[in-house]
Amino acid sequence: MPIFEYVCKGCGKKFEAIVYGGKQSECPACKGTELEQQLSTFAAHGTDKSSGSAPKMPCGMPPGSCGGGGGCGMN
């Protein structure tokens, strides 16, 4: 089940979607299906060796705390 990143051409919303088989994704904001697939970036989790703590996301939360699936309030 690959996760794809999209931008809706109708409303401009950026989101992620898990795609099952040939299922068509839709925008969670406007339900539009005219989407532009984005190049996904690789993400790795680790620790900051200088402080011994896990790195923080731009919002200040630890990685993975938003639940994934585009649920982060930063989107």
C-alpha positions in Angstrom: 0.0 0.0 0.0 2.0 3.0 -1.2 1.4 6.4 0.2 1.3 9.2 -2.4 1.5 12.9 -2.0 -0.8 15.1 -4.1 -1.8 18.7 -4.8 -5.5 19.2 -5.7 -5.7 21.3 -8.9 -9.2 22.5 -7.9 -8.5 24.0 -4.4 -4.7 23.7 -4.0 -4.8 21.5 -0.9 -1.7 19.4 -0.3 -2.3 15.9 1.1 -1.2 12.3 1.3 -3.2 9.3 0.4 -2.8 5.6 0.7 -3.7 4.1 -2.7 -5.2 0.6 -2.8 -4.8 -1.0 -6.2 -6.3 1.0 -8.9 -8.5 3.1 -6.6 -8.8 6.8 -7.6 -7.8 9.3 -4.9 -9.8 12.4 -4.1 -9.1 15.6 -2.3 -10.2 15.5 1.3 -11.1 19.2 1.2 -13.2 19.6 -1.9 -13.6 15.9 -3.1 -12.0 16.8 -6.4 -10.3 14.1 -8.4 -8.1 16.3 -10.6 -4.9 15.8 -8.7 -1.2 16.3 -9.4 1.0 13.6 -7.9 4.1 15.1 -6.1 7.5 13.7 -5.7 7.7 12.1 -2.3 10.7 12.8 -0.1 12.4 10.2 1.9 12.0 10.4 5.7 14.2 8.8 8.3 13.9 8.8 12.0 16.8 8.9 14.3 18.3 10.7 17.3 20.2 13.9 17.5 23.6 12.7 18.8 24.5 16.1 20.2 21.5 16.2 22.6 20.5 12.6 22.8 16.9 13.3 22.0 14.8 12.6 18.9 14.6 15.4 16.3 11.5 17.6 16.2 9.2 18.4 13.3 8.7 22.1 12.2 5.7 22.3 14.5 7.8 21.2 17.5 6.1 17.8 17.8 8.2 14.5 17.7 8.2 12.7 14.4 5.2 10.4 13.9 3.1 12.0 16.6 0.5 13.4 14.1 -0.6 10.0 13.0 0.4 10.3 9.4 -2.0 10.4 6.5 -1.8 14.1 6.1 -3.3 14.8 9.5 -0.7 17.3 10.6 -2.0 20.8 11.2 1.0 22.2 9.2 -0.5 21.0 5.9 
